[in-house]
Amino acid sequence: MVDIDNGSGSSAPRKRADARRNEETLLGVAAAAFITSGVDVPVRDIAAQAGVGVGTIYRHFPTRADLIVAVYRHQVEACAEAGPALLASSSTPHAALALWIDLFVDFLVTKHGLAEALQSDDAAFETLHAYFLDRLVPVCDQLLDAAAAAGEISPDMDAYQLLRGVGNLCIGAGNNPRYDARRMVGLLITGLRLH
């Protein structure tokens, strides 16, 4: 009887882990599809790229809005989690900040259609902006504090203002091939350095 209990106990967590992996795969494929084709990409295309049936996507995400929200949250979480990891692995706090801001720029300029979807009347999107700020402003603040403590930047830099400035530099990046948002943001981050 102990063996049966151990066997059934180990299969349930495995299914949950499989379900999490499937969801992660779906979110990654959906994010890539949104980047290349926009948020209106057919769900069947996402399913085909993920190697699953359309029903699997709808089991995880009953509506397109649910899928968009999940992808957005997944990308925000990846960006948030990268901050401390970069701070721990980079040569300087300013280098970590620059790398993290680069990830943030990737997030902003590759949202193809997400901004418009977020402006819709769908209730599923109402809390996403606050979620975005709640998760990313503290990470940016941590990176700025570390860079200021190392004497690399002025201690009076505000995380919200920096992220807003970066966001403003990224507006229209996809509409004009002559405009290089990443270069402009790079100049901004370089300009934060005290020496």
C-alpha positions in Angstrom: 0.0 0.0 0.0 2.9 2.4 0.6 4.1 1.8 -2.9 0.7 2.6 -4.3 0.5 5.8 -2.3 4.0 6.9 -3.3 3.2 6.1 -7.0 -0.1 8.1 -7.0 1.5 10.9 -5.1 4.4 11.2 -7.5 2.2 11.1 -10.6 0.0 14.0 -9.6 2.9 16.5 -9.2 4.3 15.2 -12.5 1.0 16.1 -14.2 1.1 19.6 -12.7 4.7 20.0 -13.8 3.7 18.9 -17.3 0.8 21.3 -17.3 3.1 24.1 -16.2 5.6 23.2 -18.9 2.8 23.1 -21.5 1.6 26.5 -20.4 5.1 27.9 -20.5 5.6 26.5 -24.0 2.3 28.0 -25.2 3.1 31.4 -23.7 6.5 31.4 -25.4 5.1 30.4 -28.8 2.2 32.9 -28.4 4.6 35.7 -27.5 6.7 34.9 -30.6 3.6 34.8 -32.8 2.4 38.1 -31.4 5.8 39.6 -32.2 5.8 38.4 -35.8 2.1 38.6 -36.6 0.4 40.7 -33.9 -2.1 39.8 -31.3 -4.7 38.8 -33.9 -2.7 35.8 -35.1 -5.0 32.8 -35.5 -5.1 30.6 -32.4 -4.7 27.6 -34.8 -1.3 29.0 -35.9 -0.1 29.3 -32.3 -1.3 25.7 -31.6 0.5 24.4 -34.7 3.7 26.1 -33.8 3.4 24.8 -30.2 2.7 21.2 -31.5 -0.7 21.1 -29.6 -4.3 21.1 -30.6 -6.4 24.3 -30.5 -8.4 22.7 -27.7 -5.3 22.6 -25.5 -4.9 26.4 -25.9 -8.5 27.0 -25.0 -8.2 24.7 -22.0 -5.4 26.9 -20.7 -6.8 30.2 -22.0 -10.5 30.2 -22.7 -10.5 33.5 -24.6 -8.0 35.5 -26.8 -8.0 38.1 -24.0 -7.0 35.5 -21.5 -4.1 34.5 -23.8 -3.0 38.1 -24.3 -3.1 38.8 -20.6 -1.1 35.6 -19.8 1.5 36.4 -22.4 1.8 40.0 -21.2 2.2 38.8 -17.5 4.6 36.2 -18.5 6.8 38.7 -20.3 6.6 41.2 -17.4 7.6 38.4 -15.0 10.6 37.4 -17.1 11.7 41.0 -17.2 11.2 41.4 -13.4 13.1 38.2 -12.7 16.0 39.2 -14.9 16.8 42.3 -12.8 18.2 40.6 -9.7 19.9 37.9 -11.9 21.7 40.5 -14.0 22.7 42.4 -10.9 24.3 39.3 -9.5 26.1 38.3 -12.7 27.1 41.6 -14.3 30.5 43.3 -13.8 29.0 46.4 -12.4 25.5 47.6 -11.3 25.4 50.1 -14.2 26.2 47.2 -16.6 23.3 45.3 -15.0 21.0 48.3 -15.4 22.0 48.7 -19.1 21.3 45.0 -19.8 18.0 45.1 -18.0 16.9 48.3 -19.8 17.7 46.5 -23.0 15.4 43.7 -22.0 12.7 46.3 -21.1 13.1 47.9 -24.6 12.7 44.4 -26.2 9.5 44.1 -24.2 8.2 47.5 -25.3 9.1 47.4 -29.0 8.0 43.8 -29.7 4.4 44.1 -28.3 2.9 44.4 -31.9 -0.8 45.2 -31.3 -0.7 44.6 -27.5 -0.9 48.3 -26.7 -4.0 48.6 -28.9 -5.5 45.5 -27.3 -4.8 46.9 -23.8 -6.7 50.1 -24.8 -9.9 48.0 -25.6 -12.9 47.8 -23.3 -12.1 44.2 -22.4 -12.2 44.0 -18.5 -9.4 41.4 -18.6 -6.9 44.2 -19.5 -7.9 46.7 -16.9 -5.3 45.8 -14.2 -2.4 45.1 -16.5 -0.8 48.6 -16.5 -0.8 48.6 -12.7 0.6 45.1 -12.7 3.3 46.2 -15.1 4.3 49.1 -12.8 4.0 47.1 -9.6 6.4 44.5 -10.9 8.9 46.5 -12.9 9.3 49.8 -11.1 10.8 48.1 -7.9 13.2 46.1 -10.1 14.4 49.2 -11.8 14.6 50.9 -8.5 16.8 48.1 -7.1 19.2 48.4 -10.1 19.3 52.2 -9.8 20.0 52.0 -6.0 22.8 49.5 -6.6 24.4 51.7 -9.3 24.0 54.8 -7.1 25.6 52.9 -4.1 28.5 52.0 -6.4 29.0 55.7 -7.3 28.2 55.0 -10.9 25.1 57.2 -11.2 23.5 60.1 -9.3 21.4 58.8 -6.4 18.4 61.0 -7.3 17.3 59.0 -10.4 13.6 57.9 -10.1 12.7 54.5 -11.5 9.3 55.4 -12.7 10.6 58.5 -14.5 13.3 56.4 -16.2 11.0 53.7 -17.3 8.5 56.3 -18.6 11.4 58.1 -20.5 12.5 54.8 -22.0 8.9 54.1 -23.0 8.6 57.5 -24.7 11.8 56.9 -26.6 10.3 53.6 -27.8 7.1 55.0 -29.2 6.8 54.6 -32.9 10.0 52.5 -33.1 8.3 50.0 -35.4 6.8 52.7 -37.7 10.0 54.4 -38.9 12.9 52.3 -40.1 15.2 55.3 -39.7 14.5 55.6 -36.0 16.6 53.4 -33.7 14.9 53.4 -30.3 17.5 51.0 -28.9 20.3 53.4 -29.8 18.5 56.4 -28.3 17.8 54.4 -25.1 21.5 53.3 -25.0 22.5 57.0 -25.1 20.2 57.7 -22.2 21.6 54.9 -20.1 25.2 55.8 -20.9 24.3 59.4 -20.0 23.3 58.3 -16.4 27.0 57.5 -15.6 28.8 59.9 -13.4 32.2 59.1 -14.8 
